[in-house]
Amino acid sequence: MRGYTEGKDDYLKRLRRVEGQIRGLQRMVDNDEYCIDVLTQISAATKALQAVSLGLLDEHLKHCVSHAISEGGDVADAKIREASEAIARLVRS
């Protein structure tokens, strides 16, 4: 079981909302909407995806990483390294 399984419906709902935002952005560009309005909507979609990412990261730390730490050894080191790399990717994006 994944750490986010209990909140899976909420994550899917949020992702569907983002999907709708992206479709709206496509329509805006297709309709030659004002560029600042398009950029504002891109910012909103980006923040929505970041919120999903942070939620998933939180669940990963609480579930997967904490479980690996309780096991210790190489498994714990690998999960911590994996989480650190994921955080670095999120910070760069």
PyMOL Python script that loads the backbone (N, CA, C, O; Angstrom):
from pymol import cmd

cmd.read_pdbstr("""\
ATOM      1  N   MET A   1       0.850  -1.187   0.000  1.00  0.00           N
ATOM      2  CA  MET A   1       0.000   0.000   0.000  1.00  0.00           C
ATOM      3  C   MET A   1       0.895   1.250   0.000  1.00  0.00           C
ATOM      4  O   MET A   1       1.884   1.318   0.729  1.00  0.00           O
ATOM      5  N   ARG A   2       0.536   2.206  -0.809  1.00  0.00           N
ATOM      6  CA  ARG A   2       1.275   3.462  -0.886  1.00  0.00           C
ATOM      7  C   ARG A   2       0.831   4.396   0.223  1.00  0.00           C
ATOM      8  O   ARG A   2      -0.272   4.273   0.756  1.00  0.00           O
ATOM      9  N   GLY A   3       1.708   5.335   0.565  1.00  0.00           N
ATOM     10  CA  GLY A   3       1.409   6.274   1.640  1.00  0.00           C
ATOM     11  C   GLY A   3       0.223   7.176   1.348  1.00  0.00           C
ATOM     12  O   GLY A   3      -0.450   7.636   2.270  1.00  0.00           O
ATOM     13  N   TYR A   4      -0.036   7.430   0.087  1.00  0.00           N
ATOM     14  CA  TYR A   4      -1.127   8.338  -0.283  1.00  0.00           C
ATOM     15  C   TYR A   4      -2.446   7.620  -0.526  1.00  0.00           C
ATOM     16  O   TYR A   4      -3.431   8.265  -0.883  1.00  0.00           O
ATOM     17  N   THR A   5      -2.497   6.306  -0.344  1.00  0.00           N
ATOM     18  CA  THR A   5      -3.679   5.523  -0.692  1.00  0.00           C
ATOM     19  C   THR A   5      -4.941   6.043  -0.004  1.00  0.00           C
ATOM     20  O   THR A   5      -5.997   6.122  -0.631  1.00  0.00           O
ATOM     21  N   GLU A   6      -4.845   6.392   1.260  1.00  0.00           N
ATOM     22  CA  GLU A   6      -6.035   6.870   1.980  1.00  0.00           C
ATOM     23  C   GLU A   6      -6.558   8.181   1.412  1.00  0.00           C
ATOM     24  O   GLU A   6      -7.764   8.423   1.437  1.00  0.00           O
ATOM     25  N   GLY A   7      -5.681   9.023   0.906  1.00  0.00           N
ATOM     26  CA  GLY A   7      -6.093  10.302   0.338  1.00  0.00           C
ATOM     27  C   GLY A   7      -6.175  10.290  -1.177  1.00  0.00           C
ATOM     28  O   GLY A   7      -6.246  11.344  -1.809  1.00  0.00           O
ATOM     29  N   LYS A   8      -6.166   9.098  -1.761  1.00  0.00           N
ATOM     30  CA  LYS A   8      -6.115   8.950  -3.213  1.00  0.00           C
ATOM     31  C   LYS A   8      -7.244   9.699  -3.910  1.00  0.00           C
ATOM     32  O   LYS A   8      -7.007  10.363  -4.919  1.00  0.00           O
ATOM     33  N   ASP A   9      -8.461   9.605  -3.397  1.00  0.00           N
ATOM     34  CA  ASP A   9      -9.595  10.292  -4.029  1.00  0.00           C
ATOM     35  C   ASP A   9      -9.390  11.800  -4.048  1.00  0.00           C
ATOM     36  O   ASP A   9      -9.712  12.459  -5.037  1.00  0.00           O
ATOM     37  N   ASP A  10      -8.858  12.345  -2.966  1.00  0.00           N
ATOM     38  CA  ASP A  10      -8.586  13.784  -2.915  1.00  0.00           C
ATOM     39  C   ASP A  10      -7.515  14.183  -3.933  1.00  0.00           C
ATOM     40  O   ASP A  10      -7.636  15.208  -4.604  1.00  0.00           O
ATOM     41  N   TYR A  11      -6.468  13.364  -4.041  1.00  0.00           N
ATOM     42  CA  TYR A  11      -5.418  13.655  -5.014  1.00  0.00           C
ATOM     43  C   TYR A  11      -5.964  13.590  -6.439  1.00  0.00           C
ATOM     44  O   TYR A  11      -5.641  14.435  -7.275  1.00  0.00           O
ATOM     45  N   LEU A  12      -6.786  12.590  -6.705  1.00  0.00           N
ATOM     46  CA  LEU A  12      -7.372  12.475  -8.039  1.00  0.00           C
ATOM     47  C   LEU A  12      -8.284  13.653  -8.349  1.00  0.00           C
ATOM     48  O   LEU A  12      -8.302  14.146  -9.477  1.00  0.00           O
ATOM     49  N   LYS A  13      -9.040  14.108  -7.356  1.00  0.00           N
ATOM     50  CA  LYS A  13      -9.921  15.256  -7.547  1.00  0.00           C
ATOM     51  C   LYS A  13      -9.098  16.505  -7.877  1.00  0.00           C
ATOM     52  O   LYS A  13      -9.445  17.272  -8.775  1.00  0.00           O
ATOM     53  N   ARG A  14      -8.010  16.694  -7.140  1.00  0.00           N
ATOM     54  CA  ARG A  14      -7.141  17.852  -7.387  1.00  0.00           C
ATOM     55  C   ARG A  14      -6.506  17.781  -8.768  1.00  0.00           C
ATOM     56  O   ARG A  14      -6.415  18.789  -9.468  1.00  0.00           O
ATOM     57  N   LEU A  15      -6.062  16.580  -9.160  1.00  0.00           N
ATOM     58  CA  LEU A  15      -5.435  16.423 -10.472  1.00  0.00           C
ATOM     59  C   LEU A  15      -6.438  16.638 -11.602  1.00  0.00           C
ATOM     60  O   LEU A  15      -6.086  17.186 -12.647  1.00  0.00           O
ATOM     61  N   ARG A  16      -7.673  16.214 -11.402  1.00  0.00           N
ATOM     62  CA  ARG A  16      -8.705  16.475 -12.411  1.00  0.00           C
ATOM     63  C   ARG A  16      -8.971  17.973 -12.541  1.00  0.00           C
ATOM     64  O   ARG A  16      -9.208  18.482 -13.636  1.00  0.00           O
ATOM     65  N   ARG A  17      -8.928  18.664 -11.410  1.00  0.00           N
ATOM     66  CA  ARG A  17      -9.099  20.116 -11.439  1.00  0.00           C
ATOM     67  C   ARG A  17      -7.960  20.776 -12.227  1.00  0.00           C
ATOM     68  O   ARG A  17      -8.190  21.693 -13.015  1.00  0.00           O
ATOM     69  N   VAL A  18      -6.735  20.299 -12.005  1.00  0.00           N
ATOM     70  CA  VAL A  18      -5.588  20.820 -12.746  1.00  0.00           C
ATOM     71  C   VAL A  18      -5.754  20.506 -14.231  1.00  0.00           C
ATOM     72  O   VAL A  18      -5.458  21.342 -15.084  1.00  0.00           O
ATOM     73  N   GLU A  19      -6.219  19.320 -14.528  1.00  0.00           N
ATOM     74  CA  GLU A  19      -6.449  18.943 -15.921  1.00  0.00           C
ATOM     75  C   GLU A  19      -7.435  19.915 -16.580  1.00  0.00           C
ATOM     76  O   GLU A  19      -7.245  20.323 -17.726  1.00  0.00           O
ATOM     77  N   GLY A  20      -8.471  20.272 -15.851  1.00  0.00           N
ATOM     78  CA  GLY A  20      -9.427  21.249 -16.357  1.00  0.00           C
ATOM     79  C   GLY A  20      -8.783  22.608 -16.570  1.00  0.00           C
ATOM     80  O   GLY A  20      -9.069  23.294 -17.552  1.00  0.00           O
ATOM     81  N   GLN A  21      -7.907  22.996 -15.640  1.00  0.00           N
ATOM     82  CA  GLN A  21      -7.199  24.265 -15.800  1.00  0.00           C
ATOM     83  C   GLN A  21      -6.339  24.253 -17.061  1.00  0.00           C
ATOM     84  O   GLN A  21      -6.276  25.250 -17.780  1.00  0.00           O
ATOM     85  N   ILE A  22      -5.685  23.142 -17.328  1.00  0.00           N
ATOM     86  CA  ILE A  22      -4.822  23.035 -18.502  1.00  0.00           C
ATOM     87  C   ILE A  22      -5.662  23.109 -19.776  1.00  0.00           C
ATOM     88  O   ILE A  22      -5.279  23.772 -20.740  1.00  0.00           O
ATOM     89  N   ARG A  23      -6.799  22.432 -19.776  1.00  0.00           N
ATOM     90  CA  ARG A  23      -7.685  22.537 -20.948  1.00  0.00           C
ATOM     91  C   ARG A  23      -8.149  23.980 -21.135  1.00  0.00           C
ATOM     92  O   ARG A  23      -8.248  24.464 -22.263  1.00  0.00           O
ATOM     93  N   GLY A  24      -8.431  24.663 -20.029  1.00  0.00           N
ATOM     94  CA  GLY A  24      -8.807  26.072 -20.100  1.00  0.00           C
ATOM     95  C   GLY A  24      -7.689  26.922 -20.672  1.00  0.00           C
ATOM     96  O   GLY A  24      -7.938  27.850 -21.442  1.00  0.00           O
ATOM     97  N   LEU A  25      -6.466  26.610 -20.299  1.00  0.00           N
ATOM     98  CA  LEU A  25      -5.313  27.332 -20.851  1.00  0.00           C
ATOM     99  C   LEU A  25      -5.201  27.120 -22.354  1.00  0.00           C
ATOM    100  O   LEU A  25      -4.913  28.057 -23.098  1.00  0.00           O
ATOM    101  N   GLN A  26      -5.427  25.905 -22.796  1.00  0.00           N
ATOM    102  CA  GLN A  26      -5.383  25.631 -24.228  1.00  0.00           C
ATOM    103  C   GLN A  26      -6.435  26.464 -24.962  1.00  0.00           C
ATOM    104  O   GLN A  26      -6.164  27.021 -26.026  1.00  0.00           O
ATOM    105  N   ARG A  27      -7.625  26.544 -24.392  1.00  0.00           N
ATOM    106  CA  ARG A  27      -8.685  27.356 -25.005  1.00  0.00           C
ATOM    107  C   ARG A  27      -8.301  28.828 -25.029  1.00  0.00           C
ATOM    108  O   ARG A  27      -8.539  29.527 -26.014  1.00  0.00           O
ATOM    109  N   MET A  28      -7.702  29.292 -23.933  1.00  0.00           N
ATOM    110  CA  MET A  28      -7.288  30.694 -23.867  1.00  0.00           C
ATOM    111  C   MET A  28      -6.292  31.023 -24.976  1.00  0.00           C
ATOM    112  O   MET A  28      -6.418  32.046 -25.648  1.00  0.00           O
ATOM    113  N   VAL A  29      -5.308  30.156 -25.160  1.00  0.00           N
ATOM    114  CA  VAL A  29      -4.309  30.384 -26.207  1.00  0.00           C
ATOM    115  C   VAL A  29      -4.969  30.286 -27.580  1.00  0.00           C
ATOM    116  O   VAL A  29      -4.700  31.097 -28.466  1.00  0.00           O
ATOM    117  N   ASP A  30      -5.829  29.294 -27.747  1.00  0.00           N
ATOM    118  CA  ASP A  30      -6.529  29.125 -29.016  1.00  0.00           C
ATOM    119  C   ASP A  30      -7.379  30.353 -29.355  1.00  0.00           C
ATOM    120  O   ASP A  30      -7.514  30.716 -30.524  1.00  0.00           O
ATOM    121  N   ASN A  31      -7.949  30.989 -28.329  1.00  0.00           N
ATOM    122  CA  ASN A  31      -8.795  32.171 -28.520  1.00  0.00           C
ATOM    123  C   ASN A  31      -8.009  33.486 -28.487  1.00  0.00           C
ATOM    124  O   ASN A  31      -8.596  34.568 -28.485  1.00  0.00           O
ATOM    125  N   ASP A  32      -6.686  33.382 -28.461  1.00  0.00           N
ATOM    126  CA  ASP A  32      -5.823  34.562 -28.429  1.00  0.00           C
ATOM    127  C   ASP A  32      -6.147  35.498 -27.264  1.00  0.00           C
ATOM    128  O   ASP A  32      -6.214  36.716 -27.435  1.00  0.00           O
ATOM    129  N   GLU A  33      -6.345  34.924 -26.088  1.00  0.00           N
ATOM    130  CA  GLU A  33      -6.614  35.726 -24.885  1.00  0.00           C
ATOM    131  C   GLU A  33      -5.385  36.570 -24.544  1.00  0.00           C
ATOM    132  O   GLU A  33      -4.277  36.304 -25.009  1.00  0.00           O
ATOM    133  N   TYR A  34      -5.607  37.571 -23.739  1.00  0.00           N
ATOM    134  CA  TYR A  34      -4.545  38.480 -23.289  1.00  0.00           C
ATOM    135  C   TYR A  34      -3.461  37.683 -22.564  1.00  0.00           C
ATOM    136  O   TYR A  34      -3.757  36.860 -21.698  1.00  0.00           O
ATOM    137  N   CYS A  35      -2.201  37.940 -22.929  1.00  0.00           N
ATOM    138  CA  CYS A  35      -1.095  37.136 -22.416  1.00  0.00           C
ATOM    139  C   CYS A  35      -0.985  37.146 -20.890  1.00  0.00           C
ATOM    140  O   CYS A  35      -0.655  36.118 -20.297  1.00  0.00           O
ATOM    141  N   ILE A  36      -1.248  38.255 -20.256  1.00  0.00           N
ATOM    142  CA  ILE A  36      -1.157  38.309 -18.793  1.00  0.00           C
ATOM    143  C   ILE A  36      -2.216  37.407 -18.160  1.00  0.00           C
ATOM    144  O   ILE A  36      -1.967  36.775 -17.133  1.00  0.00           O
ATOM    145  N   ASP A  37      -3.394  37.349 -18.775  1.00  0.00           N
ATOM    146  CA  ASP A  37      -4.440  36.450 -18.268  1.00  0.00           C
ATOM    147  C   ASP A  37      -4.017  34.992 -18.393  1.00  0.00           C
ATOM    148  O   ASP A  37      -4.272  34.188 -17.496  1.00  0.00           O
ATOM    149  N   VAL A  38      -3.375  34.653 -19.498  1.00  0.00           N
ATOM    150  CA  VAL A  38      -2.879  33.288 -19.689  1.00  0.00           C
ATOM    151  C   VAL A  38      -1.800  32.986 -18.651  1.00  0.00           C
ATOM    152  O   VAL A  38      -1.816  31.922 -18.032  1.00  0.00           O
ATOM    153  N   LEU A  39      -0.871  33.907 -18.460  1.00  0.00           N
ATOM    154  CA  LEU A  39       0.200  33.708 -17.475  1.00  0.00           C
ATOM    155  C   LEU A  39      -0.352  33.563 -16.065  1.00  0.00           C
ATOM    156  O   LEU A  39       0.166  32.774 -15.275  1.00  0.00           O
ATOM    157  N   THR A  40      -1.397  34.314 -15.744  1.00  0.00           N
ATOM    158  CA  THR A  40      -2.028  34.204 -14.429  1.00  0.00           C
ATOM    159  C   THR A  40      -2.600  32.804 -14.227  1.00  0.00           C
ATOM    160  O   THR A  40      -2.470  32.225 -13.149  1.00  0.00           O
ATOM    161  N   GLN A  41      -3.228  32.268 -15.259  1.00  0.00           N
ATOM    162  CA  GLN A  41      -3.798  30.919 -15.157  1.00  0.00           C
ATOM    163  C   GLN A  41      -2.711  29.842 -15.111  1.00  0.00           C
ATOM    164  O   GLN A  41      -2.874  28.815 -14.452  1.00  0.00           O
ATOM    165  N   ILE A  42      -1.612  30.083 -15.809  1.00  0.00           N
ATOM    166  CA  ILE A  42      -0.478  29.147 -15.727  1.00  0.00           C
ATOM    167  C   ILE A  42       0.065  29.118 -14.312  1.00  0.00           C
ATOM    168  O   ILE A  42       0.395  28.055 -13.785  1.00  0.00           O
ATOM    169  N   SER A  43       0.156  30.284 -13.700  1.00  0.00           N
ATOM    170  CA  SER A  43       0.628  30.360 -12.319  1.00  0.00           C
ATOM    171  C   SER A  43      -0.302  29.588 -11.379  1.00  0.00           C
ATOM    172  O   SER A  43       0.163  28.883 -10.483  1.00  0.00           O
ATOM    173  N   ALA A  44      -1.602  29.722 -11.583  1.00  0.00           N
ATOM    174  CA  ALA A  44      -2.573  29.011 -10.743  1.00  0.00           C
ATOM    175  C   ALA A  44      -2.448  27.501 -10.919  1.00  0.00           C
ATOM    176  O   ALA A  44      -2.499  26.759  -9.938  1.00  0.00           O
ATOM    177  N   ALA A  45      -2.284  27.039 -12.155  1.00  0.00           N
ATOM    178  CA  ALA A  45      -2.135  25.603 -12.413  1.00  0.00           C
ATOM    179  C   ALA A  45      -0.839  25.076 -11.811  1.00  0.00           C
ATOM    180  O   ALA A  45      -0.800  23.976 -11.261  1.00  0.00           O
ATOM    181  N   THR A  46       0.217  25.870 -11.921  1.00  0.00           N
ATOM    182  CA  THR A  46       1.502  25.481 -11.343  1.00  0.00           C
ATOM    183  C   THR A  46       1.397  25.337  -9.829  1.00  0.00           C
ATOM    184  O   THR A  46       1.895  24.367  -9.257  1.00  0.00           O
ATOM    185  N   LYS A  47       0.753  26.298  -9.184  1.00  0.00           N
ATOM    186  CA  LYS A  47       0.588  26.233  -7.724  1.00  0.00           C
ATOM    187  C   LYS A  47      -0.261  25.029  -7.323  1.00  0.00           C
ATOM    188  O   LYS A  47       0.004  24.398  -6.300  1.00  0.00           O
ATOM    189  N   ALA A  48      -1.273  24.711  -8.116  1.00  0.00           N
ATOM    190  CA  ALA A  48      -2.108  23.542  -7.817  1.00  0.00           C
ATOM    191  C   ALA A  48      -1.289  22.255  -7.916  1.00  0.00           C
ATOM    192  O   ALA A  48      -1.429  21.371  -7.071  1.00  0.00           O
ATOM    193  N   LEU A  49      -0.451  22.142  -8.922  1.00  0.00           N
ATOM    194  CA  LEU A  49       0.416  20.965  -9.040  1.00  0.00           C
ATOM    195  C   LEU A  49       1.436  20.908  -7.909  1.00  0.00           C
ATOM    196  O   LEU A  49       1.746  19.832  -7.400  1.00  0.00           O
ATOM    197  N   GLN A  50       1.954  22.063  -7.521  1.00  0.00           N
ATOM    198  CA  GLN A  50       2.895  22.096  -6.397  1.00  0.00           C
ATOM    199  C   GLN A  50       2.220  21.624  -5.114  1.00  0.00           C
ATOM    200  O   GLN A  50       2.839  20.930  -4.308  1.00  0.00           O
ATOM    201  N   ALA A  51       0.961  21.994  -4.919  1.00  0.00           N
ATOM    202  CA  ALA A  51       0.234  21.554  -3.726  1.00  0.00           C
ATOM    203  C   ALA A  51       0.073  20.038  -3.722  1.00  0.00           C
ATOM    204  O   ALA A  51       0.219  19.402  -2.678  1.00  0.00           O
ATOM    205  N   VAL A  52      -0.224  19.457  -4.876  1.00  0.00           N
ATOM    206  CA  VAL A  52      -0.319  17.997  -4.970  1.00  0.00           C
ATOM    207  C   VAL A  52       1.041  17.375  -4.674  1.00  0.00           C
ATOM    208  O   VAL A  52       1.134  16.397  -3.932  1.00  0.00           O
ATOM    209  N   SER A  53       2.088  17.941  -5.253  1.00  0.00           N
ATOM    210  CA  SER A  53       3.443  17.418  -5.040  1.00  0.00           C
ATOM    211  C   SER A  53       3.829  17.437  -3.570  1.00  0.00           C
ATOM    212  O   SER A  53       4.364  16.459  -3.048  1.00  0.00           O
ATOM    213  N   LEU A  54       3.556  18.548  -2.910  1.00  0.00           N
ATOM    214  CA  LEU A  54       3.907  18.652  -1.491  1.00  0.00           C
ATOM    215  C   LEU A  54       3.111  17.677  -0.640  1.00  0.00           C
ATOM    216  O   LEU A  54       3.635  17.113   0.320  1.00  0.00           O
ATOM    217  N   GLY A  55       1.856  17.477  -0.987  1.00  0.00           N
ATOM    218  CA  GLY A  55       1.043  16.501  -0.264  1.00  0.00           C
ATOM    219  C   GLY A  55       1.589  15.094  -0.435  1.00  0.00           C
ATOM    220  O   GLY A  55       1.698  14.342   0.533  1.00  0.00           O
ATOM    221  N   LEU A  56       1.930  14.743  -1.661  1.00  0.00           N
ATOM    222  CA  LEU A  56       2.489  13.414  -1.912  1.00  0.00           C
ATOM    223  C   LEU A  56       3.840  13.242  -1.223  1.00  0.00           C
ATOM    224  O   LEU A  56       4.140  12.174  -0.689  1.00  0.00           O
ATOM    225  N   LEU A  57       4.642  14.283  -1.237  1.00  0.00           N
ATOM    226  CA  LEU A  57       5.930  14.215  -0.558  1.00  0.00           C
ATOM    227  C   LEU A  57       5.751  14.011   0.943  1.00  0.00           C
ATOM    228  O   LEU A  57       6.456  13.212   1.559  1.00  0.00           O
ATOM    229  N   ASP A  58       4.813  14.733   1.517  1.00  0.00           N
ATOM    230  CA  ASP A  58       4.517  14.584   2.941  1.00  0.00           C
ATOM    231  C   ASP A  58       4.092  13.151   3.262  1.00  0.00           C
ATOM    232  O   ASP A  58       4.559  12.558   4.235  1.00  0.00           O
ATOM    233  N   GLU A  59       3.202  12.603   2.434  1.00  0.00           N
ATOM    234  CA  GLU A  59       2.762  11.214   2.644  1.00  0.00           C
ATOM    235  C   GLU A  59       3.930  10.246   2.486  1.00  0.00           C
ATOM    236  O   GLU A  59       4.043   9.279   3.239  1.00  0.00           O
ATOM    237  N   HIS A  60       4.792  10.503   1.516  1.00  0.00           N
ATOM    238  CA  HIS A  60       5.955   9.633   1.305  1.00  0.00           C
ATOM    239  C   HIS A  60       6.869   9.641   2.530  1.00  0.00           C
ATOM    240  O   HIS A  60       7.344   8.593   2.967  1.00  0.00           O
ATOM    241  N   LEU A  61       7.106  10.821   3.072  1.00  0.00           N
ATOM    242  CA  LEU A  61       7.967  10.903   4.257  1.00  0.00           C
ATOM    243  C   LEU A  61       7.337  10.202   5.454  1.00  0.00           C
ATOM    244  O   LEU A  61       8.012   9.473   6.181  1.00  0.00           O
ATOM    245  N   LYS A  62       6.048  10.425   5.654  1.00  0.00           N
ATOM    246  CA  LYS A  62       5.361   9.829   6.804  1.00  0.00           C
ATOM    247  C   LYS A  62       5.256   8.314   6.688  1.00  0.00           C
ATOM    248  O   LYS A  62       5.355   7.608   7.692  1.00  0.00           O
ATOM    249  N   HIS A  63       5.058   7.815   5.489  1.00  0.00           N
ATOM    250  CA  HIS A  63       4.791   6.395   5.320  1.00  0.00           C
ATOM    251  C   HIS A  63       6.051   5.633   4.886  1.00  0.00           C
ATOM    252  O   HIS A  63       6.586   4.824   5.643  1.00  0.00           O
ATOM    253  N   CYS A  64       6.504   5.893   3.696  1.00  0.00           N
ATOM    254  CA  CYS A  64       7.593   5.101   3.107  1.00  0.00           C
ATOM    255  C   CYS A  64       8.928   5.319   3.804  1.00  0.00           C
ATOM    256  O   CYS A  64       9.624   4.364   4.150  1.00  0.00           O
ATOM    257  N   VAL A  65       9.280   6.596   4.005  1.00  0.00           N
ATOM    258  CA  VAL A  65      10.595   6.886   4.600  1.00  0.00           C
ATOM    259  C   VAL A  65      10.624   6.473   6.069  1.00  0.00           C
ATOM    260  O   VAL A  65      11.599   5.872   6.521  1.00  0.00           O
ATOM    261  N   SER A  66       9.569   6.787   6.818  1.00  0.00           N
ATOM    262  CA  SER A  66       9.578   6.408   8.236  1.00  0.00           C
ATOM    263  C   SER A  66       9.610   4.891   8.405  1.00  0.00           C
ATOM    264  O   SER A  66      10.255   4.381   9.320  1.00  0.00           O
ATOM    265  N   HIS A  67       8.915   4.168   7.524  1.00  0.00           N
ATOM    266  CA  HIS A  67       8.958   2.706   7.569  1.00  0.00           C
ATOM    267  C   HIS A  67      10.369   2.202   7.280  1.00  0.00           C
ATOM    268  O   HIS A  67      10.860   1.300   7.958  1.00  0.00           O
ATOM    269  N   ALA A  68      11.017   2.780   6.278  1.00  0.00           N
ATOM    270  CA  ALA A  68      12.382   2.365   5.929  1.00  0.00           C
ATOM    271  C   ALA A  68      13.357   2.674   7.061  1.00  0.00           C
ATOM    272  O   ALA A  68      14.266   1.890   7.335  1.00  0.00           O
ATOM    273  N   ILE A  69      13.166   3.822   7.719  1.00  0.00           N
ATOM    274  CA  ILE A  69      14.059   4.187   8.826  1.00  0.00           C
ATOM    275  C   ILE A  69      13.917   3.185   9.970  1.00  0.00           C
ATOM    276  O   ILE A  69      14.900   2.833  10.623  1.00  0.00           O
ATOM    277  N   SER A  70      12.695   2.733  10.206  1.00  0.00           N
ATOM    278  CA  SER A  70      12.507   1.746  11.277  1.00  0.00           C
ATOM    279  C   SER A  70      13.210   0.433  10.945  1.00  0.00           C
ATOM    280  O   SER A  70      13.622  -0.292  11.851  1.00  0.00           O
ATOM    281  N   GLU A  71      13.352   0.119   9.654  1.00  0.00           N
ATOM    282  CA  GLU A  71      14.102  -1.071   9.245  1.00  0.00           C
ATOM    283  C   GLU A  71      15.599  -0.844   9.353  1.00  0.00           C
ATOM    284  O   GLU A  71      16.359  -1.759   9.670  1.00  0.00           O
ATOM    285  N   GLY A  72      16.017   0.406   9.082  1.00  0.00           N
ATOM    286  CA  GLY A  72      17.431   0.756   9.192  1.00  0.00           C
ATOM    287  C   GLY A  72      18.261   0.258   8.027  1.00  0.00           C
ATOM    288  O   GLY A  72      17.741  -0.293   7.057  1.00  0.00           O
ATOM    289  N   GLY A  73      19.553   0.464   8.143  1.00  0.00           N
ATOM    290  CA  GLY A  73      20.507  -0.043   7.167  1.00  0.00           C
ATOM    291  C   GLY A  73      20.424   0.620   5.811  1.00  0.00           C
ATOM    292  O   GLY A  73      20.058   1.788   5.685  1.00  0.00           O
ATOM    293  N   ASP A  74      20.777  -0.164   4.789  1.00  0.00           N
ATOM    294  CA  ASP A  74      20.831   0.339   3.421  1.00  0.00           C
ATOM    295  C   ASP A  74      19.463   0.767   2.902  1.00  0.00           C
ATOM    296  O   ASP A  74      19.363   1.702   2.108  1.00  0.00           O
ATOM    297  N   VAL A  75      18.408   0.084   3.350  1.00  0.00           N
ATOM    298  CA  VAL A  75      17.052   0.437   2.918  1.00  0.00           C
ATOM    299  C   VAL A  75      16.725   1.859   3.371  1.00  0.00           C
ATOM    300  O   VAL A  75      16.186   2.649   2.596  1.00  0.00           O
ATOM    301  N   ALA A  76      17.045   2.184   4.606  1.00  0.00           N
ATOM    302  CA  ALA A  76      16.790   3.530   5.127  1.00  0.00           C
ATOM    303  C   ALA A  76      17.617   4.567   4.374  1.00  0.00           C
ATOM    304  O   ALA A  76      17.105   5.620   3.995  1.00  0.00           O
ATOM    305  N   ASP A  77      18.876   4.272   4.161  1.00  0.00           N
ATOM    306  CA  ASP A  77      19.744   5.205   3.437  1.00  0.00           C
ATOM    307  C   ASP A  77      19.209   5.467   2.029  1.00  0.00           C
ATOM    308  O   ASP A  77      19.206   6.606   1.563  1.00  0.00           O
ATOM    309  N   ALA A  78      18.762   4.420   1.365  1.00  0.00           N
ATOM    310  CA  ALA A  78      18.247   4.556   0.004  1.00  0.00           C
ATOM    311  C   ALA A  78      16.977   5.397  -0.025  1.00  0.00           C
ATOM    312  O   ALA A  78      16.824   6.246  -0.904  1.00  0.00           O
ATOM    313  N   LYS A  79      16.061   5.177   0.919  1.00  0.00           N
ATOM    314  CA  LYS A  79      14.806   5.943   0.956  1.00  0.00           C
ATOM    315  C   LYS A  79      15.066   7.406   1.285  1.00  0.00           C
ATOM    316  O   LYS A  79      14.421   8.290   0.723  1.00  0.00           O
ATOM    317  N   ILE A  80      15.992   7.665   2.176  1.00  0.00           N
ATOM    318  CA  ILE A  80      16.323   9.055   2.516  1.00  0.00           C
ATOM    319  C   ILE A  80      16.950   9.744   1.311  1.00  0.00           C
ATOM    320  O   ILE A  80      16.609  10.887   1.008  1.00  0.00           O
ATOM    321  N   ARG A  81      17.861   9.065   0.623  1.00  0.00           N
ATOM    322  CA  ARG A  81      18.482   9.626  -0.572  1.00  0.00           C
ATOM    323  C   ARG A  81      17.418   9.886  -1.651  1.00  0.00           C
ATOM    324  O   ARG A  81      17.427  10.934  -2.298  1.00  0.00           O
ATOM    325  N   GLU A  82      16.521   8.940  -1.834  1.00  0.00           N
ATOM    326  CA  GLU A  82      15.441   9.080  -2.811  1.00  0.00           C
ATOM    327  C   GLU A  82      14.558  10.289  -2.483  1.00  0.00           C
ATOM    328  O   GLU A  82      14.206  11.063  -3.373  1.00  0.00           O
ATOM    329  N   ALA A  83      14.208  10.447  -1.218  1.00  0.00           N
ATOM    330  CA  ALA A  83      13.385  11.590  -0.801  1.00  0.00           C
ATOM    331  C   ALA A  83      14.134  12.903  -0.994  1.00  0.00           C
ATOM    332  O   ALA A  83      13.546  13.889  -1.438  1.00  0.00           O
ATOM    333  N   SER A  84      15.418  12.928  -0.667  1.00  0.00           N
ATOM    334  CA  SER A  84      16.224  14.136  -0.861  1.00  0.00           C
ATOM    335  C   SER A  84      16.288  14.526  -2.333  1.00  0.00           C
ATOM    336  O   SER A  84      16.205  15.706  -2.671  1.00  0.00           O
ATOM    337  N   GLU A  85      16.435  13.544  -3.198  1.00  0.00           N
ATOM    338  CA  GLU A  85      16.478  13.813  -4.639  1.00  0.00           C
ATOM    339  C   GLU A  85      15.132  14.341  -5.139  1.00  0.00           C
ATOM    340  O   GLU A  85      15.086  15.234  -5.985  1.00  0.00           O
ATOM    341  N   ALA A  86      14.045  13.789  -4.616  1.00  0.00           N
ATOM    342  CA  ALA A  86      12.713  14.265  -5.003  1.00  0.00           C
ATOM    343  C   ALA A  86      12.508  15.707  -4.546  1.00  0.00           C
ATOM    344  O   ALA A  86      11.952  16.521  -5.283  1.00  0.00           O
ATOM    345  N   ILE A  87      12.951  16.017  -3.351  1.00  0.00           N
ATOM    346  CA  ILE A  87      12.846  17.393  -2.840  1.00  0.00           C
ATOM    347  C   ILE A  87      13.658  18.332  -3.716  1.00  0.00           C
ATOM    348  O   ILE A  87      13.201  19.427  -4.044  1.00  0.00           O
ATOM    349  N   ALA A  88      14.847  17.917  -4.094  1.00  0.00           N
ATOM    350  CA  ALA A  88      15.701  18.747  -4.956  1.00  0.00           C
ATOM    351  C   ALA A  88      15.027  19.011  -6.299  1.00  0.00           C
ATOM    352  O   ALA A  88      15.094  20.125  -6.818  1.00  0.00           O
ATOM    353  N   ARG A  89      14.380  17.998  -6.862  1.00  0.00           N
ATOM    354  CA  ARG A  89      13.676  18.181  -8.137  1.00  0.00           C
ATOM    355  C   ARG A  89      12.523  19.165  -7.975  1.00  0.00           C
ATOM    356  O   ARG A  89      12.293  19.997  -8.853  1.00  0.00           O
ATOM    357  N   LEU A  90      11.804  19.080  -6.876  1.00  0.00           N
ATOM    358  CA  LEU A  90      10.682  19.988  -6.633  1.00  0.00           C
ATOM    359  C   LEU A  90      11.166  21.426  -6.445  1.00  0.00           C
ATOM    360  O   LEU A  90      10.523  22.370  -6.906  1.00  0.00           O
ATOM    361  N   VAL A  91      12.281  21.582  -5.777  1.00  0.00           N
ATOM    362  CA  VAL A  91      12.823  22.926  -5.540  1.00  0.00           C
ATOM    363  C   VAL A  91      13.282  23.566  -6.856  1.00  0.00           C
ATOM    364  O   VAL A  91      13.113  24.767  -7.069  1.00  0.00           O
ATOM    365  N   ARG A  92      13.862  22.747  -7.727  1.00  0.00           N
ATOM    366  CA  ARG A  92      14.337  23.261  -9.020  1.00  0.00           C
ATOM    367  C   ARG A  92      13.205  23.618  -9.961  1.00  0.00           C
ATOM    368  O   ARG A  92      13.373  24.463 -10.840  1.00  0.00           O
ATOM    369  N   SER A  93      12.048  22.982  -9.789  1.00  0.00           N
ATOM    370  CA  SER A  93      10.961  23.227 -10.760  1.00  0.00           C
ATOM    371  C   SER A  93      10.210  24.497 -10.506  1.00  0.00           C
ATOM    372  O   SER A  93       9.278  24.821 -11.243  1.00  0.00           O
TER     373      SER A  93
END
""", "prot")
cmd.dss("prot")
cmd.show_as("cartoon", "prot")
cmd.util.cbc("prot")
cmd.orient("prot")
